[in-house]
Structures are given as structure tokens and as C-alpha cells.
Amino acid sequence: MIRQRVLKPRVFEWLGVLTAIIYSLLVALNIGAEFIGFTLLFISSGLIGIWAYLGKHKGILFLQFFYASAGIIGMIRWF
């Protein structure tokens, strides 16, 4: 029972980290995949935001709102 509670937030944390890493690489490589990259940034901010909410990490949760905003702005500008 306890293991399930620990595992669920970790899934959000690590999926968010992986999507952020892929986002960073896609934008840095400048290969024309910026829209996909900003979409991944938006998804990453949501996943890490869920993790932060579940773990009561208020500062990280607040930061994710800005990352989500940057993702939306990036998607709009590159579309």
C-alpha cells in the first residue's frame, strides 16, 4: 500500500523530467522541431506540476505555471 503512494508521484516526476530533456534538445538542435519541443515543455510542466502538487512542493508548482505559459507562447509563435 505505502509503495503505491510513493510510486505514483515518481512517475509524474520522471516523465516530466524526460519530456523536459527532449524539449531542450529539440530546441537547442534547431532542426525545425520547435513546435514539438514547446509542446513537450507544456506536457512536462503539467507532469511536474502534478508531482509538485502531490508532494506539496509549492515553489516548484508555482514555477510550472510559468513553464506552461512559455510552452503555450512557444507553440503559438511557431504554429
C-alpha positions in Angstrom: 0.0 0.0 0.0 2.7 2.5 1.0 4.8 1.6 -2.0 1.9 2.6 -4.4 1.7 6.1 -2.9 5.4 6.7 -3.4 5.5 5.2 -6.9 2.7 7.4 -8.4 4.3 10.8 -7.8 7.6 9.5 -9.0 6.1 8.5 -12.4 4.9 12.1 -12.9 8.3 13.4 -11.7 10.4 11.3 -14.1 8.1 11.5 -17.1 8.2 15.3 -16.7 12.0 15.3 -16.5 12.3 13.1 -19.6 10.0 15.3 -21.6 11.8 18.4 -20.5 15.2 16.9 -21.6 13.8 16.0 -25.0 12.3 19.5 -25.3 15.6 21.1 -24.5 17.4 19.0 -27.1 14.9 19.7 -29.8 15.0 23.4 -29.4 18.8 23.5 -29.0 19.4 21.4 -32.1 17.5 23.9 -34.2 16.2 21.3 -36.6 12.8 22.7 -37.1 11.1 20.8 -34.3 10.4 23.8 -32.1 6.7 23.3 -32.1 7.1 19.7 -30.9 9.6 20.9 -28.3 7.3 23.6 -26.9 4.5 21.0 -26.8 6.8 18.8 -24.7 7.6 21.7 -22.5 3.9 22.2 -21.8 3.4 18.5 -21.1 6.5 18.4 -18.9 5.2 21.4 -16.9 1.9 19.6 -16.4 3.5 16.3 -15.2 6.0 18.0 -12.9 3.1 20.3 -11.7 1.1 17.2 -10.7 4.2 15.8 -8.9 4.7 19.1 -7.1 1.0 19.3 -6.1 1.0 15.8 -4.7 4.2 16.4 -2.8 3.2 19.8 -1.6 6.2 21.5 -3.3 4.6 24.9 -3.7 7.6 26.7 -5.2 8.1 24.1 -7.9 4.3 24.1 -8.6 4.4 27.9 -9.0 7.3 27.6 -11.4 5.5 25.1 -13.6 2.8 27.7 -14.3 5.5 29.9 -15.9 6.9 26.9 -17.9 3.4 26.1 -19.1 3.0 29.7 -20.2 6.3 29.6 -22.0 5.2 26.4 -23.7 1.9 27.9 -24.9 3.6 31.1 -26.1 6.2 29.0 -28.0 3.5 26.8 -29.6 1.6 29.9 -30.7 4.6 31.6 -32.2 5.9 28.6 -34.1 2.5 27.5 -35.4 
